[in-house]
Amino acid sequence: MQITSGLLLKAGITFTIVYGLAYLINFLLKKITHITAKTKTTLDDEIVLSLKTPIKLAMFLTGLFFALNILHLDFEFKGLTLSKIFSVAWILTGAFALTKVISAILKWYSTEKTKDQTVFLFLRRVFTVLIYILAFMIVFDKLGIEISPMLAGLGIAGLAVALALQDTLSNFFASVYIAADRPVKVGDYIKFEDKEGYVEDIGWRSTKIRTIKNNLIVIPNEVLVKSVITNYSAPSPNMTVTIPCGVSYNSDLKKVEQVALKVAKEVIAESDGALKSFEPKVRFTEFADSSINFITIIGIERFADKFKIIHKFIKRLHEEFNKQEIEIPFPQMDVHLKKD
């Protein structure tokens, strides 16, 4: 059939109207979000927002399908017709929409209920893989491809693949353990062996850790779960930091304690990251070779806050000891010779 200018105009108008419906639907969804914003939960807002892109994609495909039908551009290639091609596209679009909705639900749950991004990231990946596997099975059925022999073949090949990918599978099951047992979570500050930093991401195979120097360490999950881990963010990110110091044997220890406590309280009051509710403590620890040693204990909100707190406290304590004429001695040894 010859394509005339009238048919092109009709096809163009049809596509524009159908695709324009996507913007109308999204406009209505935006109005709905103003209503759902007044509810106690943000779940409905997350779901509505997650549907915007899939709706545009679905309406684009629908408009294109109607326009091609108006132009009578249907064709067949090895059993594939225009209808089957668009059916596959709509199925995959539906899978895409479903993954977006499930991700929105998981994100809401992890943000408002558990405050744990680790489980959210892991489950989102699991559901995405499962949904697309199901979608492709429906696609194969739609195209008339028999999947039973394929599944049987995969079962035989799966054993060979499992043997070849033992390390990869070990890391995958280690990621399942991390997600289930949650020894670490995204955002935690951890230390294991000689490495430490913030957990950035827990993937299928590896965990990414960002160090204080802003470098990224990639660790296989199997190695992580077999290591002894110190989690500075669990059970609470709040912790204490101990700052050692020493004073001369001639010092008035009561005065030393008073000055150190005074400086600690000033630093806590002035510093972001210091735990205001924690009462600082001074504890004398030993009679050392050159000094009487003590520690000052200060509460901090997060592990990374300790550096600026220690920095500020040492400067202020040194200044105050100089004013009060309290000596911080150099390492020294007094030798007394006894005369017979």
N, C-alpha and C positions, 0 to 999 in steps of 0.2 A: 504494500500500500504506500502510495506517495505521501510524504510528510509535507503538508502545506503550512503556510504562515498562520492560518486559523487554528490548526491543530497545535502548533508550537505555542501560540498565545494561550490556548485553552489549557495545555499541559503546564505552562508557566504559572498561570493563575491558580490552578489546582494545587501545585506544589507550594506556592506562596501562602495560600489559605491554610493548608494542612500544617505547614511548618510554623505559620503564624499562630496556630492554636497552642503550640508549645509555649510561646511567650505569654499567651493569655492564661494558660494553666499555671505557669510559674508566677504570673502576677497574682492570681488567686491564692496560690500557695503562700506568697509573701504576705497577703492580707491575713491568711490563716495564722501565720507565725506571730502576727501582732496579737491575735487572740490567745494562742497557745503560750505566749510569753507571760501571760497573767497566771498560768497554772503553777502549782508548786514544783513540778518536775520539769526538767529541760529535755526529757526523752522525746516528746512530741515535736519540739523544735528541731532536734537533731535528725529525726526521721524525715521531716518535711524538707529540710535543707539537702539531705542526701539524695532526694529524688529529682532535683532540678536538672542535673546533667543527663541522667538516663531518659527523662521525659523529652528533652531536646533531641537526643539521639534517636529515640523511637519515632518521634514525629517527623524527623528528617527522612528516615528510611521509608515511613509510610507515604509521605508526600512524593518521594522519588518513585516509589512503586506505582502509585496512581498515575503520575505523569508519564512514566514509560508505557503503562497500559493504554493510556489515551493515544500515545504515538504508535501503538501496536508494534512495539520493539521486542516483543517476546521472542525467545529463541531457545534452541535445545542443542546441548553439546554433551554427548555421551551420557544421556539420561538426565542431565542437569538443565532444568528450566529456570526461567526468571522467578517463578513462584517459589521453587525450592531454594534458590539462592537467597531470596529475601526471607524465607522461613528460617533458614540457618542464622541469618543476621538478626532476626527478631529474637530467636532463642538465646543467642549470645548476649544480646542487649538485656534480655530478662535476667540472665545470670549476672550481668554487670550490675543491674539495679538491685538484685537480691544481696550481692556482696556489699554494696554501699549501705543498704538498710541494716544488715547484720553488723557491719563495722560501726555504724552510728549507735546501735544498741549497746555493743560491747564498749565503745568509747564512753557512752553515758554511764554505764555500770561501773567501769573502772575509775571514772572521775568522781562520781557522786557517792558510790557505795564502798568500794574497796580502796580507793586511792592508790591503786597498783597498776602501773602501765605494763608490767611484764606479762601478766596473764592476758591482757588486752591484745598486745602485739602477737603473742603466740597463737591465741585462739583465732584472731583475724586471719592469720596465714593458713591455719588448718581449715577453717570454713571456706576460704577462697579456693583452695585446692579442691576440696570436696565438691563445691558447687560447680566448678568448671569441669570436673570429671563427669558429674551427672549431666551437665549441659552437653558435653561432647558425646555422651552415650545416646542422648535424645537426638542429637544431630545425625549420628550414624544410623539410627533407626529410621529417621526421616528420609535419609538418602538411600535407604534400602541396603545398607552395609551390614552384613551379619557379624555380630560382635562376639558370639559364642566361641567360634574358632580362635578369634583374637585373644579372648580371655584365657583360653586353654594354652595358647602359645605364650602368653605373658606369664602364666603360672610356671611353665618349664624354664622360660628365660629368666624369670624372677630369681630362681635359685642361683643361677650363674652370676646374675648381677649382684645378688646379696653377698656372695663370696668375694666378688671383685671389689665391692664397695664397703668392706667391713669397717674401715675407719670412718667413712661418711655416715654409715648407719649408727655407729657408736656415738658419734657426735650428735646425731639427731635424737637418739634416745636420751642422751645427756641433757639436751635442751628440753625434752619432755619432763625429765626429773626436775630441772631448774624451775620450770613453769609450775609444776605440781607442788614441790616441797618449798620453793621460794627461799633458798638460802641467801640469794641476792635478788634485787629488783632494779629496774631502770631508775637511775638517779641516785643509787646508793654509792657511798664512798667505801671502797674495799681495799684490802691489802692481802696479797698472797705471795709467798716466796719473796722476791726482791722487787715486786711490781705493786703499784698502788694507783688509784685514780677513781673517777666517777664512771659508773656503768652507763654507757650510752645506748647500747642496743644488745638484745639477746636474740640471735638468729637461729636458723636451722642447724648451722654447722659451728658457728663461732660467736663469741661474745666480744664486743668492742668496749674498750676502756679508755677514757680520756684522762691523761695525767695532768698534774698541776701545771706542767710546762706546756700544756695544750697539744701534746702529741697523742696519737691514737695507737693503742696496743690491741692487736687482734689475737684472741686466745681461743684455741679449739675447746669446745664445751667439755669434751672428755677430760682434758687436762684440768679444767677449772673445777669440775666436780670431784676430782681425785685429790685436790689440793686442800690444805688447811687454810681457811679463809677467815680473815678478821674483817667483820662488817661494822664500820664505824657509824653506820646509819641505823643499826638495829640494836635493841628493840626501839630505840629513839635516837634521833640525830643529835640530841643534847648530850654533851659529855664534859669531862673535866680535863684540864691541862695542868701539868705540874712543871713549875719553873725552878730549877735548882740555883742555889747561891751559897756563898760561904763568907763568914766574917772572922775577924781577928779574935784570938783567944782573950784579948783584953776588952772585948766589947761587952756592953751591958745587954744581955740577951733579952731582957724584958723590953728594953727600948727598941731593939732590933725588930722584935715581933710587932710592936705597936706601929713602927714606921712602915714595915712591909704590908701590914693589913690596911693602913691608911692609903698607901699608894695603890694597892689592889682595888679597894673600893672606888677610888677616883677613876681608875682605868675602866672599871666595869660601868660606872655611871656615864662616862663620856664615849664609850665605844659601841658601835654597831657590831652585832655578832656576839657580844658578851651576854651571858645568861644573868639577867637582872635578879632573878629569884634565888640564885645560889649565893650563899654566904661564903666569902673567901676564907681560906684557912692557911695558917703558917705552922709547919711542923719541923722541929729540929731533928736531924736524921743521924748525925755521926760526929765523933771527934776525929777529924781527918788529920793528916800530917801537918798541914799548914793552916787549917781553919776549922771552925765549927760550922758544919754544913746544915742547911735547911732547905725546905721546899715551900713554895707558895702555890696553893691550889685554887684555880679560877674556873668557873663554869663557862662554857661556850655553847652556842647554838648549833654549830656544825663543825666538822673536822677542819674544813678549810679556813675557818675563822681564827684558828690558833696562831697562825703566823703573825697576823697584825697585832693580836693581843699580846703575845710574847714580846714582840718588837717594842710596843709601846710601854709595857711594864718594865722591861730591862732599862730602857732609857730613863724613865721616870724614877725608878728605884736607885739607879746610879747617881742621878742628880740629887735625890733626897739624902742618900747616904753621905755624899760630899758635904751637904749643908749641915748635917747632924754630926759630922766628923766620925762617922762609922767606917772603919777600914775594911775593904775587901782585899785580903792579902794576896801577894804573888805566891806561887808555889815556892816553898823554902824549907831549909832544914837547919836547925840550930845544933851545932856540935859543941859539946862541953868536954874539955880535957881535964881529967881528974889527976891531980899531982899526988904521988905517994909521999 
